[in-house]
Amino acid sequence: MELSSPRFKAMAVTAGFSLWFFIISSATGLFSFEAFAIFVAITISITQIFAFKLSKALDIFAIINTKIFLGILFIFVVSLYGIFFKVLHIDLLRLKKQGTSYWLDADKIKHSTIFKQY
């Protein structure tokens, strides 16, 4: 973002503000397309007018917004994996003994069948 033009930074920050406006208003149940359109129009006009003066602040906001969004996305993806593994009964740590496991059991391996490879 440091090498981007101030106008592009303003558009990126507008997109970030719009995303957070959508998330917060939807979560509270107050979302309407009219309010969203007005918010986006006001945010675009303010950020584009003051793009050159607010260039550093827009850069800082874009970095913070990206870190927050990627953190939430990471937590969401990890949570989905946990839910899918629980629903599909996948035991990654092999905590339960299963008869249909494809993993080799260390007790059944004969030492004569293990060769050193150099």
C-alpha positions in Angstrom: 0.0 0.0 0.0 2.9 2.3 0.5 3.6 2.5 -3.2 0.0 2.8 -4.2 -1.5 6.1 -5.3 -3.6 8.0 -2.7 -6.7 7.6 -4.9 -6.3 3.9 -4.9 -5.8 3.9 -1.1 -8.9 5.9 -0.7 -10.9 3.3 -2.7 -9.4 0.5 -0.7 -10.3 2.2 2.6 -13.8 2.9 1.3 -14.2 -0.8 0.5 -13.0 -1.6 4.0 -15.4 0.8 5.6 -18.2 -0.5 3.5 -17.4 -4.1 4.5 -17.5 -3.2 8.2 -20.6 -1.1 7.8 -22.3 -4.1 6.2 -21.1 -6.6 8.8 -22.1 -4.4 11.8 -25.4 -3.3 10.4 -26.3 -6.9 9.4 -25.4 -8.2 12.8 -27.6 -5.7 14.5 -30.4 -6.2 12.1 -30.5 -2.6 10.9 -29.1 -3.1 7.3 -30.9 -1.4 4.4 -29.6 -0.9 0.9 -30.5 2.8 1.0 -28.4 3.5 4.1 -25.6 1.4 2.6 -25.6 3.4 -0.6 -25.6 6.7 1.2 -22.7 5.5 3.5 -20.7 4.4 0.5 -21.3 7.6 -1.5 -20.4 9.8 1.5 -17.3 7.7 2.3 -16.1 7.7 -1.4 -16.6 11.5 -1.7 -14.8 12.3 1.6 -11.9 9.9 1.0 -11.4 11.0 -2.6 -11.5 14.7 -1.7 -9.0 14.3 1.1 -7.0 11.5 -0.5 -3.7 13.3 -0.7 -3.9 14.9 2.8 -4.9 11.6 4.4 -2.6 9.3 2.5 -0.6 8.2 5.6 -3.7 7.7 7.7 -5.4 5.7 4.8 -2.3 3.5 4.6 -2.4 2.8 8.4 -6.1 2.1 8.3 -5.7 -0.3 5.3 -3.0 -2.2 7.2 -5.1 -2.5 10.4 -8.2 -3.4 8.5 -6.3 -6.1 6.6 -4.9 -7.7 9.7 -8.3 -7.7 11.4 -10.0 -9.2 8.4 -7.4 -11.9 7.8 -7.4 -12.8 11.5 -11.2 -13.2 11.5 -11.0 -15.2 8.3 -8.3 -17.5 9.8 -10.4 -18.1 12.9 -13.5 -18.8 10.6 -11.6 -21.3 8.5 -10.1 -23.2 11.5 -13.5 -23.3 13.0 -15.0 -24.7 9.8 -12.3 -27.4 9.8 -13.1 -28.3 13.3 -16.8 -28.5 12.6 -16.3 -30.6 9.5 -13.9 -33.0 11.3 -16.4 -33.4 14.1 -19.4 -34.0 11.8 -17.4 -36.4 9.6 -15.9 -38.2 12.6 -12.4 -37.6 11.5 -9.9 -38.2 14.3 -6.6 -36.5 13.2 -4.7 -37.3 16.4 -5.8 -40.9 16.3 -7.0 -40.7 20.0 -9.4 -43.5 19.5 -8.4 -47.0 18.4 -10.0 -47.8 15.1 -10.1 -51.2 13.4 -10.2 -49.7 9.9 -7.2 -47.5 10.2 -4.7 -47.2 7.4 -1.9 -46.2 9.8 0.7 -48.8 10.6 0.6 -50.1 14.2 4.1 -49.9 15.7 3.5 -53.1 17.8 2.8 -55.3 14.8 5.9 -54.3 12.8 8.6 -56.9 12.9 12.1 -55.6 13.3 13.4 -57.9 10.6 11.3 -56.1 8.0 12.8 -52.7 8.7 16.0 -52.0 6.7 18.3 -49.0 7.0 18.6 -47.0 3.8 21.8 -45.1 3.1 
